[in-house]
């Protein structure tokens, strides 16, 4: 059962990698062949690259992360700025993937439920919806619907 799950996850990862590779290489399509033939070739080449890559377990991944972690590293202001920018970029990417109703729910949840700043590791990085939290809640009258 475990191996089936791993196989399914690897298949999903390979599919996403192939789609990403085709999407990022669209400018290289020269129209000398059919698009499906070109896309198939790009996908097969990506799968062959993935097969040559050694398989890493989650435990190996975490061990690699721990090896690169410096416990005594000084906290630099530019790292905090980069972290905030990364969080904002990831939030925007997430919002682009959501349906309109899901976007609204996410933003409302960020504004009303999430703390204004994340306090992980002592940092003060803005939450994803921090810029929206400063806006007045126009059209909201304390919870009564319709006036």
C-alpha positions in Angstrom: 0.0 0.0 0.0 2.8 2.4 0.9 4.6 1.8 -2.4 1.4 2.5 -4.3 1.1 5.9 -2.6 4.8 6.7 -3.3 4.3 5.6 -6.9 1.2 7.8 -7.3 3.0 10.8 -5.7 5.9 10.3 -8.0 3.6 10.1 -11.0 1.9 13.3 -10.0 5.2 15.0 -9.4 6.4 13.8 -12.9 3.2 15.0 -14.5 3.5 18.4 -12.9 7.2 18.7 -13.8 6.3 17.8 -17.4 3.5 20.4 -17.6 5.8 23.0 -16.1 8.6 22.2 -18.5 6.3 22.5 -21.5 4.8 25.8 -20.2 8.2 27.3 -19.6 9.5 26.2 -22.9 6.7 27.5 -25.1 8.9 30.1 -26.7 11.2 27.4 -28.0 8.4 25.8 -30.0 9.3 26.4 -33.7 6.2 25.1 -35.4 8.3 22.8 -37.6 6.3 19.9 -36.1 2.9 19.5 -34.5 2.6 21.0 -31.0 1.6 17.6 -29.5 4.8 16.0 -30.9 7.0 18.8 -29.5 5.2 18.7 -26.1 5.6 14.9 -26.0 9.3 15.2 -26.7 9.8 17.8 -24.0 7.8 15.7 -21.5 9.7 12.5 -22.3 13.1 14.3 -21.9 11.9 15.7 -18.5 10.9 12.2 -17.3 14.2 10.8 -18.3 15.9 13.6 -16.3 13.8 12.8 -13.3 14.6 9.1 -13.6 18.4 9.8 -13.6 18.0 11.9 -10.4 18.5 9.9 -7.2 15.3 9.3 -5.2 15.3 11.0 -1.8 13.0 10.1 1.0 11.4 12.7 3.2 13.8 11.7 6.0 16.8 12.4 3.8 15.3 15.7 2.8 14.9 16.7 6.4 18.4 15.5 7.2 19.8 17.7 4.4 17.8 20.7 5.7 19.2 20.1 9.2 22.8 19.8 7.9 22.5 23.3 6.3 20.9 24.9 9.3 23.1 27.2 11.3 21.7 27.5 14.8 24.0 30.3 15.8 23.5 32.3 12.6 22.9 36.0 13.2 19.5 37.4 12.1 20.0 39.9 9.3 17.5 42.6 8.4 17.8 41.7 4.7 16.8 38.1 5.4 13.6 39.4 7.1 12.8 41.6 4.1 13.4 38.6 1.7 11.2 36.4 3.9 8.4 38.9 3.8 8.7 39.3 0.0 8.7 35.5 -0.4 5.6 35.2 1.7 3.8 37.9 -0.3 4.8 36.2 -3.6 3.6 32.8 -2.4 0.4 34.4 -1.2 -0.2 36.0 -4.6 0.6 32.7 -6.4 -1.9 30.9 -4.0 -4.6 33.5 -4.7 -4.1 33.0 -8.5 -4.8 29.3 -8.1 -8.0 29.8 -6.1 -11.5 30.2 -7.4 -13.1 33.7 -6.7 -15.1 32.4 -3.7 -12.1 30.7 -2.2 -10.0 33.9 -2.7 -12.5 35.9 -0.7 -12.6 33.3 2.1 -8.8 33.3 2.2 -8.5 37.1 2.4 -11.2 37.5 5.0 -9.6 34.7 7.0 -6.2 36.5 6.8 -7.7 39.8 7.8 -9.9 38.7 10.6 -8.3 35.6 12.1 -4.6 35.8 11.5 -2.3 37.9 13.6 -1.1 41.0 11.9 2.6 39.8 12.1 4.1 36.4 12.3 6.1 36.0 15.4 8.0 32.8 14.4 11.6 32.8 15.4 11.2 36.3 16.9 10.8 37.9 13.5 8.2 40.5 12.6 7.2 39.6 9.1 3.9 40.8 7.7 1.1 38.3 7.2 -0.1 37.7 3.6 -3.0 40.1 4.0 -1.3 42.8 6.0 -1.6 45.4 3.3 -5.4 44.7 3.2 -5.8 44.9 6.9 -5.3 48.7 6.9 -8.2 49.3 4.6 -11.6 50.2 6.2 -14.2 47.5 6.1 -16.6 49.4 3.7 -20.0 47.9 3.5 -19.8 45.9 6.7 -22.1 47.2 9.5 -21.2 45.0 12.4 -22.8 41.8 11.2 -26.4 42.6 10.3 -27.3 41.6 6.8 -29.2 44.1 4.6 -29.1 47.2 6.8 
